Amino acid sequence: MLLSAIAIDAHHSFTAEFDMQKPVRLKGILTRLDFSNPHAHFFLDVRDPGGRVTQWVIEAASPNGLLRRGFTKQTVAEGTEVIIDAYQSRTSPHKASARDIILPGGNIFLLGTFSEHSK
């Protein structure tokens, strides 16, 4: 029973960590893709209008969930400019929960972890 309490505590609620009322569109260079459980993470270098680069951490669905949607670690190479639509973190200014990714050429993949992402 103690182990199940630890597992429940380790996994967060979407609405506790992210704000659906604060969507963000991030255009930047994919610097790293971490395909590990419980969530995949995209690391994106985003340049602001002043030219300053900020690294964003974008949380996505589980690697298995992404694979079922046709997205693999080889779908997009590091160094590629992408657009990620996401929801802002409530606590971290440069963290978000992914909704989808738009690749060069226009292909769109659903990355989200929350059912509202598909709306």
ROLUMZA-691359 format. One record per atom (N, C-alpha, C, O, CB): residue number from 1; residue in one letter; x, y, z. Coordinates in Angstrom, 3 decimals. Glycine has a CB too. Example, Ala and Ser with C-alpha at 12.3 -4.5 7.8 and 13.67 -1.06 7.14 Angstrom:
BEGIN
num_residuo_px_py_pz
1_A_13.190_-5.690_7.800
1_A_12.300_-4.500_7.800
1_A_13.200_-3.300_7.800
1_A_14.236_-3.319_8.465
1_A_11.308_-4.473_9.046
2_S_12.850_-2.250_7.080
2_S_13.670_-1.060_7.140
2_S_12.900_0.030_7.870
2_S_13.409_1.138_8.039
2_S_14.084_-0.598_5.725
//
This chain:
BEGIN
num_residuo_px_py_pz
1_M_0.827_-1.179_0.000
1_M_0.000_0.000_0.000
1_M_0.878_1.253_0.000
1_M_0.545_2.243_-0.650
1_M_-0.944_-0.007_1.207
2_L_1.978_1.213_0.714
2_L_2.881_2.360_0.739
2_L_3.412_2.671_-0.650
2_L_3.512_3.839_-1.026
2_L_4.041_2.105_1.695
3_L_3.758_1.633_-1.426
3_L_4.259_1.848_-2.778
3_L_3.225_2.507_-3.673
3_L_3.578_3.366_-4.481
3_L_4.697_0.538_-3.384
4_S_1.958_2.130_-3.555
4_S_0.933_2.758_-4.392
4_S_0.748_4.215_-4.018
4_S_0.458_5.033_-4.892
4_S_-0.396_2.014_-4.266
5_A_0.902_4.562_-2.774
5_A_0.794_5.967_-2.365
5_A_1.927_6.796_-2.958
5_A_1.725_7.948_-3.340
5_A_0.804_6.085_-0.832
6_I_3.114_6.209_-3.033
6_I_4.252_6.908_-3.625
6_I_4.017_7.117_-5.116
6_I_4.296_8.195_-5.639
6_I_5.560_6.123_-3.390
7_A_3.511_6.105_-5.801
7_A_3.270_6.219_-7.239
7_A_2.214_7.277_-7.535
7_A_2.357_8.043_-8.487
7_A_2.838_4.870_-7.817
8_I_1.172_7.327_-6.743
8_I_0.120_8.326_-6.950
8_I_0.682_9.718_-6.717
8_I_0.387_10.643_-7.473
8_I_-1.086_8.066_-6.012
9_D_1.481_9.870_-5.688
9_D_2.050_11.173_-5.380
9_D_3.028_11.623_-6.458
9_D_3.162_12.821_-6.706
9_D_2.743_11.138_-4.027
10_A_3.704_10.694_-7.093
10_A_4.715_11.038_-8.088
10_A_4.096_11.563_-9.376
10_A_4.734_12.338_-10.087
10_A_5.577_9.834_-8.390
11_H_2.880_11.163_-9.690
11_H_2.234_11.621_-10.906
11_H_1.329_12.804_-10.586
11_H_0.552_12.753_-9.632
11_H_1.434_10.480_-11.566
12_H_1.425_13.855_-11.368
12_H_0.720_15.094_-11.073
12_H_-0.587_15.200_-11.841
12_H_-0.808_14.492_-12.824
12_H_1.599_16.280_-11.390
13_S_-1.432_16.077_-11.387
13_S_-2.665_16.410_-12.079
13_S_-2.362_17.488_-13.114
13_S_-1.636_18.441_-12.832
13_S_-3.763_16.883_-11.078
14_F_-2.924_17.332_-14.322
14_F_-2.705_18.335_-15.370
14_F_-3.120_19.716_-14.880
14_F_-2.348_20.669_-14.984
14_F_-3.486_17.967_-16.649
15_T_-4.330_19.830_-14.349
15_T_-4.845_21.148_-13.961
15_T_-4.128_21.735_-12.758
15_T_-4.161_22.949_-12.553
15_T_-6.317_21.056_-13.664
16_A_-3.485_20.903_-11.963
16_A_-2.709_21.430_-10.834
16_A_-1.413_22.069_-11.319
16_A_-0.918_23.015_-10.705
16_A_-2.399_20.313_-9.821
17_E_-0.864_21.561_-12.412
17_E_0.433_22.055_-12.883
17_E_0.345_22.993_-14.082
17_E_1.207_23.856_-14.249
17_E_1.304_20.898_-13.237
18_F_-0.691_22.839_-14.927
18_F_-0.786_23.629_-16.153
18_F_-2.119_24.367_-16.225
18_F_-3.112_23.936_-15.640
18_F_-0.614_22.730_-17.384
19_D_-2.128_25.483_-16.949
19_D_-3.307_26.347_-17.019
19_D_-3.864_26.353_-18.442
19_D_-3.252_26.915_-19.350
19_D_-2.958_27.789_-16.567
20_M_-5.025_25.727_-18.634
20_M_-5.644_25.679_-19.966
20_M_-6.093_27.054_-20.444
20_M_-6.365_27.234_-21.631
20_M_-6.832_24.734_-19.955
21_Q_-6.173_28.013_-19.549
21_Q_-6.545_29.376_-19.924
21_Q_-5.343_30.174_-20.426
21_Q_-5.480_31.337_-20.807
21_Q_-7.182_30.091_-18.737
22_K_-4.153_29.541_-20.427
22_K_-2.933_30.209_-20.879
22_K_-2.232_29.382_-21.961
22_K_-1.168_28.809_-21.723
22_K_-1.980_30.452_-19.690
23_P_-2.839_29.326_-23.150
23_P_-2.167_28.615_-24.244
23_P_-0.961_29.417_-24.730
23_P_-0.967_30.648_-24.711
23_P_-3.150_28.357_-25.417
24_V_0.060_28.702_-25.159
24_V_1.254_29.341_-25.718
24_V_1.594_28.658_-27.034
24_V_1.408_27.451_-27.188
24_V_2.461_29.268_-24.722
25_R_2.090_29.437_-27.971
25_R_2.612_28.902_-29.229
25_R_4.095_29.209_-29.231
25_R_4.504_30.370_-29.189
25_R_1.880_29.519_-30.497
26_L_4.892_28.161_-29.281
26_L_6.344_28.294_-29.215
26_L_6.961_27.861_-30.533
26_L_6.743_26.741_-30.996
26_L_6.920_27.465_-28.050
27_K_7.733_28.756_-31.131
27_K_8.463_28.437_-32.354
27_K_9.938_28.475_-32.002
27_K_10.461_29.497_-31.556
27_K_8.118_29.435_-33.529
28_G_10.599_27.349_-32.210
28_G_12.000_27.307_-31.842
28_G_12.694_26.071_-32.382
28_G_12.128_25.287_-33.144
28_G_12.142_27.361_-30.350
29_I_13.931_25.929_-31.963
29_I_14.778_24.818_-32.402
29_I_14.709_23.700_-31.360
29_I_14.961_23.918_-30.175
29_I_16.256_25.289_-32.618
30_L_14.364_22.501_-31.828
30_L_14.355_21.333_-30.958
30_L_15.799_20.968_-30.634
30_L_16.564_20.594_-31.523
30_L_13.604_20.132_-31.624
31_T_16.171_21.076_-29.358
31_T_17.553_20.765_-28.980
31_T_17.690_19.368_-28.385
31_T_18.777_18.789_-28.392
31_T_18.063_21.792_-27.987
32_R_16.583_18.827_-27.869
32_R_16.635_17.488_-27.272
32_R_15.230_16.935_-27.165
32_R_14.281_17.681_-26.928
32_R_17.316_17.518_-25.877
33_L_15.093_15.638_-27.337
33_L_13.838_14.929_-27.144
33_L_14.108_13.776_-26.199
33_L_14.873_12.866_-26.519
33_L_13.239_14.428_-28.501
34_D_13.484_13.814_-25.042
34_D_13.660_12.777_-24.026
34_D_12.449_11.862_-24.068
34_D_11.359_12.247_-23.642
34_D_13.849_13.395_-22.599
35_F_12.633_10.668_-24.574
35_F_11.560_9.683_-24.721
35_F_11.603_8.722_-23.539
35_F_11.970_7.558_-23.699
35_F_11.689_8.908_-26.069
36_S_11.229_9.203_-22.349
36_S_11.231_8.337_-21.167
36_S_9.935_8.524_-20.387
36_S_9.282_9.563_-20.480
36_S_12.457_8.637_-20.262
37_N_9.578_7.508_-19.624
37_N_8.341_7.532_-18.846
37_N_8.478_8.382_-17.599
37_N_9.597_8.518_-17.104
37_N_7.932_6.125_-18.463
38_P_7.433_8.955_-17.062
38_P_6.058_8.777_-17.520
38_P_5.654_9.707_-18.657
38_P_4.610_9.492_-19.273
38_P_5.128_8.977_-16.377
39_H_6.450_10.735_-18.957
39_H_6.138_11.667_-20.041
39_H_7.378_11.915_-20.889
39_H_8.487_12.002_-20.362
39_H_5.595_12.999_-19.481
40_A_7.194_12.026_-22.188
40_A_8.270_12.487_-23.062
40_A_8.432_13.988_-22.832
40_A_7.476_14.672_-22.467
40_A_7.968_12.163_-24.580
41_H_9.629_14.489_-23.046
41_H_9.899_15.921_-22.906
41_H_10.630_16.431_-24.139
41_H_11.577_15.814_-24.627
41_H_10.726_16.204_-21.630
42_F_10.166_17.575_-24.628
42_F_10.789_18.266_-25.746
42_F_11.496_19.484_-25.176
42_F_10.914_20.226_-24.385
42_F_9.738_18.667_-26.847
43_F_12.741_19.694_-25.568
43_F_13.508_20.856_-25.130
43_F_13.657_21.762_-26.349
43_F_14.185_21.353_-27.383
43_F_14.920_20.444_-24.526
44_L_13.186_22.991_-26.208
44_L_13.070_23.897_-27.335
44_L_13.757_25.215_-27.023
44_L_13.463_25.840_-26.004
44_L_11.602_24.129_-27.691
45_D_14.675_25.647_-27.893
45_D_15.293_26.967_-27.771
45_D_14.427_27.956_-28.534
45_D_14.294_27.870_-29.755
45_D_16.770_26.970_-28.311
46_V_13.839_28.901_-27.798
46_V_12.925_29.889_-28.370
46_V_13.589_31.256_-28.292
46_V_14.059_31.674_-27.234
46_V_11.546_29.892_-27.626
47_R_13.619_31.945_-29.432
47_R_14.218_33.282_-29.510
47_R_13.108_34.322_-29.360
47_R_12.115_34.288_-30.086
47_R_14.995_33.482_-30.864
48_D_13.286_35.257_-28.400
48_D_12.296_36.325_-28.218
48_D_12.560_37.444_-29.229
48_D_13.583_37.423_-29.914
48_D_12.339_36.881_-26.758
49_P_11.650_38.425_-29.333
49_P_11.837_39.503_-30.320
49_P_13.153_40.265_-30.156
49_P_13.650_40.848_-31.120
49_P_10.691_40.477_-30.227
50_G_13.719_40.269_-28.951
50_G_14.995_40.947_-28.724
50_G_16.209_40.105_-29.073
50_G_17.342_40.575_-28.971
50_G_15.091_41.368_-27.300
51_G_15.981_38.859_-29.486
51_G_17.084_37.993_-29.880
51_G_17.599_37.079_-28.784
51_G_18.475_36.251_-29.034
51_G_18.195_38.818_-30.370
52_R_17.071_37.214_-27.568
52_R_17.516_36.372_-26.454
52_R_16.889_34.983_-26.577
52_R_15.697_34.858_-26.857
52_R_17.145_37.018_-25.088
53_V_17.694_33.942_-26.368
53_V_17.218_32.562_-26.477
53_V_16.919_32.020_-25.078
53_V_17.720_32.142_-24.151
53_V_18.269_31.665_-27.204
54_T_15.747_31.422_-24.965
54_T_15.331_30.791_-23.715
54_T_14.974_29.342_-23.998
54_T_14.274_29.047_-24.967
54_T_14.128_31.546_-23.073
55_Q_15.454_28.437_-23.154
55_Q_15.105_27.030_-23.329
55_Q_13.790_26.742_-22.602
55_Q_13.639_27.026_-21.414
55_Q_16.242_26.105_-22.803
56_W_12.859_26.177_-23.341
56_W_11.580_25.730_-22.796
56_W_11.602_24.222_-22.655
56_W_12.209_23.525_-23.468
56_W_10.400_26.180_-23.693
57_V_10.940_23.715_-21.625
57_V_10.741_22.284_-21.432
57_V_9.257_22.029_-21.664
57_V_8.402_22.595_-20.982
57_V_11.207_21.803_-19.988
58_I_8.965_21.176_-22.627
58_I_7.593_20.888_-23.011
58_I_7.286_19.430_-22.666
58_I_7.894_18.512_-23.217
58_I_7.363_21.167_-24.530
59_E_6.352_19.231_-21.764
59_E_5.949_17.885_-21.363
59_E_4.899_17.374_-22.339
59_E_3.975_18.098_-22.709
59_E_5.403_17.872_-19.906
60_A_5.050_16.119_-22.750
60_A_4.118_15.500_-23.697
60_A_3.545_14.217_-23.086
60_A_3.780_13.912_-21.916
60_A_4.827_15.194_-25.055
61_A_2.800_13.484_-23.888
61_A_2.257_12.196_-23.467
61_A_3.402_11.217_-23.218
61_A_4.571_11.549_-23.419
61_A_1.276_11.634_-24.532
62_S_3.060_10.032_-22.787
62_S_4.075_8.995_-22.575
62_S_4.670_8.589_-23.924
62_S_4.022_8.751_-24.958
62_S_3.465_7.754_-21.844
63_P_5.889_8.066_-23.923
63_P_6.461_7.584_-25.183
63_P_5.549_6.574_-25.885
63_P_5.411_6.616_-27.107
63_P_7.823_6.953_-24.926
64_N_4.933_5.677_-25.134
64_N_4.031_4.687_-25.718
64_N_2.823_5.362_-26.357
64_N_2.386_4.966_-27.437
64_N_3.572_3.685_-24.653
65_G_2.282_6.385_-25.689
65_G_1.156_7.132_-26.256
65_G_1.537_7.824_-27.548
65_G_0.755_7.846_-28.499
65_G_0.645_8.155_-25.259
66_L_2.735_8.391_-27.590
66_L_3.203_9.048_-28.815
66_L_3.408_8.038_-29.936
66_L_3.069_8.308_-31.088
66_L_4.509_9.809_-28.550
67_L_3.959_6.882_-29.605
67_L_4.163_5.838_-30.608
67_L_2.838_5.399_-31.216
67_L_2.755_5.182_-32.425
67_L_4.883_4.635_-29.989
68_R_1.793_5.265_-30.388
68_R_0.472_4.880_-30.896
68_R_-0.104_5.929_-31.839
68_R_-0.948_5.610_-32.677
68_R_-0.490_4.649_-29.738
69_R_0.341_7.171_-31.712
69_R_-0.121_8.254_-32.587
69_R_0.773_8.419_-33.814
69_R_0.543_9.304_-34.638
69_R_-0.175_9.565_-31.812
70_G_1.794_7.562_-33.934
70_G_2.677_7.617_-35.094
70_G_3.893_8.505_-34.922
70_G_4.630_8.732_-35.882
70_G_1.915_8.077_-36.264
71_F_4.118_9.016_-33.712
71_F_5.270_9.880_-33.459
71_F_6.362_9.063_-32.779
71_F_6.163_8.538_-31.684
71_F_4.871_11.107_-32.584
72_T_7.522_8.957_-33.435
72_T_8.661_8.247_-32.863
72_T_9.786_9.236_-32.597
72_T_9.704_10.401_-32.985
72_T_9.140_7.110_-33.803
73_K_10.813_8.774_-31.946
73_K_11.963_9.640_-31.678
73_K_12.641_10.066_-32.983
73_K_13.359_11.065_-33.009
73_K_12.976_8.921_-30.763
74_Q_12.420_9.324_-34.051
74_Q_13.015_9.661_-35.343
74_Q_12.114_10.561_-36.203
74_Q_12.507_10.941_-37.306
74_Q_13.332_8.388_-36.100
75_T_10.929_10.904_-35.724
75_T_10.003_11.730_-36.506
75_T_10.569_13.113_-36.788
75_T_10.349_13.670_-37.863
75_T_8.678_11.863_-35.779
76_V_11.291_13.663_-35.833
76_V_11.879_14.994_-36.007
76_V_13.294_14.981_-35.436
76_V_13.523_14.493_-34.329
76_V_11.007_16.095_-35.312
77_A_14.227_15.513_-36.192
77_A_15.631_15.528_-35.765
77_A_15.917_16.726_-34.872
77_A_15.338_17.800_-35.037
77_A_16.563_15.548_-36.983
78_E_16.811_16.521_-33.934
78_E_17.297_17.649_-33.132
78_E_17.918_18.660_-34.089
78_E_18.564_18.286_-35.068
78_E_18.338_17.183_-32.037
79_G_17.718_19.941_-33.797
79_G_18.210_20.996_-34.662
79_G_17.151_21.510_-35.630
79_G_17.390_22.472_-36.361
79_G_19.399_20.506_-35.427
80_T_15.979_20.869_-35.639
80_T_14.886_21.260_-36.527
80_T_14.039_22.350_-35.876
80_T_13.757_22.297_-34.679
80_T_14.010_20.038_-36.882
81_E_13.635_23.341_-36.676
81_E_12.721_24.355_-36.161
81_E_11.297_23.803_-36.229
81_E_10.852_23.328_-37.273
81_E_12.846_25.692_-36.969
82_V_10.592_23.874_-35.097
82_V_9.230_23.364_-34.991
82_V_8.355_24.407_-34.298
82_V_8.850_25.381_-33.730
82_V_9.200_22.013_-34.217
83_I_7.062_24.183_-34.359
83_I_6.098_24.986_-33.598
83_I_5.367_24.030_-32.673
83_I_4.865_22.994_-33.109
83_I_5.089_25.764_-34.546
84_I_5.310_24.374_-31.408
84_I_4.575_23.570_-30.437
84_I_3.508_24.440_-29.793
84_I_3.802_25.494_-29.229
84_I_5.528_22.971_-29.361
85_D_2.260_23.982_-29.886
85_D_1.164_24.616_-29.171
85_D_1.019_23.884_-27.846
85_D_0.994_22.654_-27.803
85_D_-0.175_24.585_-30.001
86_A_0.926_24.653_-26.767
86_A_0.964_24.053_-25.437
86_A_0.194_24.917_-24.439
86_A_-0.371_25.954_-24.787
86_A_2.421_23.866_-24.972
87_Y_0.190_24.461_-23.204
87_Y_-0.426_25.189_-22.094
87_Y_0.643_25.507_-21.056
87_Y_1.397_24.632_-20.632
87_Y_-1.588_24.366_-21.457
88_Q_0.694_26.761_-20.661
88_Q_1.693_27.294_-19.736
88_Q_1.627_26.604_-18.370
88_Q_0.547_26.290_-17.868
88_Q_1.500_28.800_-19.569
89_S_2.783_26.380_-17.794
89_S_2.887_25.877_-16.426
89_S_2.405_26.951_-15.459
89_S_2.581_28.144_-15.704
89_S_4.347_25.453_-16.096
90_R_1.806_26.525_-14.375
90_R_1.378_27.470_-13.335
90_R_2.556_27.940_-12.491
90_R_2.485_28.994_-11.859
90_R_0.319_26.829_-12.434
91_T_3.649_27.161_-12.476
91_T_4.745_27.457_-11.560
91_T_6.077_27.794_-12.223
91_T_6.921_28.449_-11.611
91_T_4.943_26.308_-10.667
92_S_6.274_27.359_-13.457
92_S_7.558_27.579_-14.136
92_S_7.339_28.410_-15.399
92_S_6.536_28.031_-16.251
92_S_8.239_26.223_-14.488
93_P_8.036_29.527_-15.531
93_P_7.787_30.408_-16.668
93_P_8.187_29.822_-18.028
93_P_7.710_30.295_-19.059
93_P_8.516_31.687_-16.459
94_H_9.041_28.815_-18.046
94_H_9.506_28.253_-19.312
94_H_9.230_26.754_-19.403
94_H_10.037_25.979_-19.915
94_H_10.995_28.516_-19.487
95_K_8.069_26.380_-18.890
95_K_7.626_24.992_-18.960
95_K_6.176_24.994_-19.417
95_K_5.402_25.884_-19.063
95_K_7.789_24.262_-17.579
96_A_5.815_23.987_-20.209
96_A_4.445_23.900_-20.699
96_A_4.092_22.439_-20.959
96_A_4.960_21.570_-21.029
96_A_4.263_24.748_-21.986
97_S_2.794_22.197_-21.101
97_S_2.294_20.877_-21.461
97_S_1.847_20.920_-22.919
97_S_1.011_21.741_-23.296
97_S_1.121_20.435_-20.522
98_A_2.403_20.041_-23.725
98_A_2.166_20.063_-25.169
98_A_0.734_19.718_-25.526
98_A_0.089_18.891_-24.882
98_A_3.100_19.107_-25.862
99_R_0.252_20.380_-26.577
99_R_-0.991_19.982_-27.230
99_R_-0.633_19.309_-28.549
99_R_-1.008_18.161_-28.789
99_R_-1.941_21.210_-27.458
100_D_0.103_20.034_-29.411
100_D_0.534_19.439_-30.671
100_D_1.811_20.094_-31.164
100_D_2.248_21.129_-30.661
100_D_-0.565_19.560_-31.727
101_I_2.390_19.453_-32.166
101_I_3.614_19.949_-32.779
101_I_3.380_20.063_-34.280
101_I_2.776_19.186_-34.897
101_I_4.828_19.017_-32.464
102_I_3.867_21.150_-34.852
102_I_3.810_21.353_-36.298
102_I_5.240_21.265_-36.828
102_I_6.117_22.030_-36.428
102_I_3.142_22.739_-36.666
103_L_5.452_20.324_-37.728
103_L_6.777_20.088_-38.282
103_L_6.959_20.877_-39.576
103_L_5.975_21.292_-40.188
103_L_6.999_18.587_-38.531
104_P_8.210_21.089_-40.001
104_P_8.427_21.713_-41.309
104_P_7.679_20.885_-42.364
104_P_7.715_19.655_-42.335
104_P_9.969_21.812_-41.649
105_G_7.023_21.549_-43.262
105_G_6.223_20.833_-44.258
105_G_4.765_20.736_-43.862
105_G_3.920_20.364_-44.677
105_G_6.778_19.446_-44.474
106_G_4.456_21.077_-42.588
106_G_3.068_21.148_-42.171
106_G_2.480_19.941_-41.464
106_G_1.331_20.005_-41.027
106_G_2.274_21.411_-43.317
107_N_3.209_18.848_-41.331
107_N_2.664_17.700_-40.597
107_N_2.426_18.081_-39.141
107_N_3.266_18.719_-38.507
107_N_3.620_16.481_-40.687
108_I_1.264_17.677_-38.621
108_I_0.887_17.978_-37.233
108_I_0.689_16.665_-36.490
108_I_0.033_15.748_-36.985
108_I_-0.412_18.857_-37.170
109_F_1.275_16.587_-35.276
109_F_1.107_15.421_-34.419
109_F_0.546_15.879_-33.078
109_F_1.015_16.863_-32.507
109_F_2.454_14.661_-34.230
110_L_-0.449_15.171_-32.583
110_L_-0.987_15.409_-31.249
110_L_0.011_14.865_-30.236
110_L_0.367_13.688_-30.276
110_L_-2.394_14.745_-31.071
111_L_0.457_15.722_-29.334
111_L_1.435_15.325_-28.318
111_L_0.837_15.279_-26.929
111_L_1.455_14.739_-26.011
111_L_2.608_16.269_-28.327
112_G_-0.348_15.831_-26.754
112_G_-0.907_16.104_-25.442
112_G_-1.159_14.916_-24.549
112_G_-1.281_13.770_-24.981
112_G_-2.139_16.804_-25.606
113_T_-1.230_15.261_-23.253
113_T_-1.485_14.271_-22.220
113_T_-2.907_14.355_-21.695
113_T_-3.373_13.434_-21.025
113_T_-0.508_14.440_-21.084
114_F_-3.596_15.435_-21.986
114_F_-4.905_15.699_-21.421
114_F_-5.938_15.658_-22.526
114_F_-5.679_16.164_-23.618
114_F_-4.933_17.055_-20.693
115_S_-7.106_15.071_-22.280
115_S_-8.101_14.884_-23.336
115_S_-8.562_16.195_-23.960
115_S_-8.985_16.199_-25.116
115_S_-9.291_14.146_-22.789
116_E_-8.496_17.292_-23.241
116_E_-8.899_18.583_-23.794
116_E_-7.975_19.014_-24.922
116_E_-8.354_19.858_-25.734
116_E_-8.919_19.646_-22.702
117_H_-6.769_18.454_-24.993
117_H_-5.822_18.836_-26.044
117_H_-6.374_18.569_-27.423
117_H_-6.007_19.255_-28.377
117_H_-4.515_18.098_-25.871
118_S_-7.244_17.591_-27.552
118_S_-7.738_17.221_-28.871
118_S_-8.855_18.119_-29.363
118_S_-9.319_17.955_-30.491
118_S_-8.211_15.808_-28.854
119_K_-9.296_19.057_-28.555
119_K_-10.376_19.954_-28.970
119_K_-9.864_21.085_-29.801
119_K_-10.642_21.935_-30.235
119_K_-11.107_20.498_-27.777
//
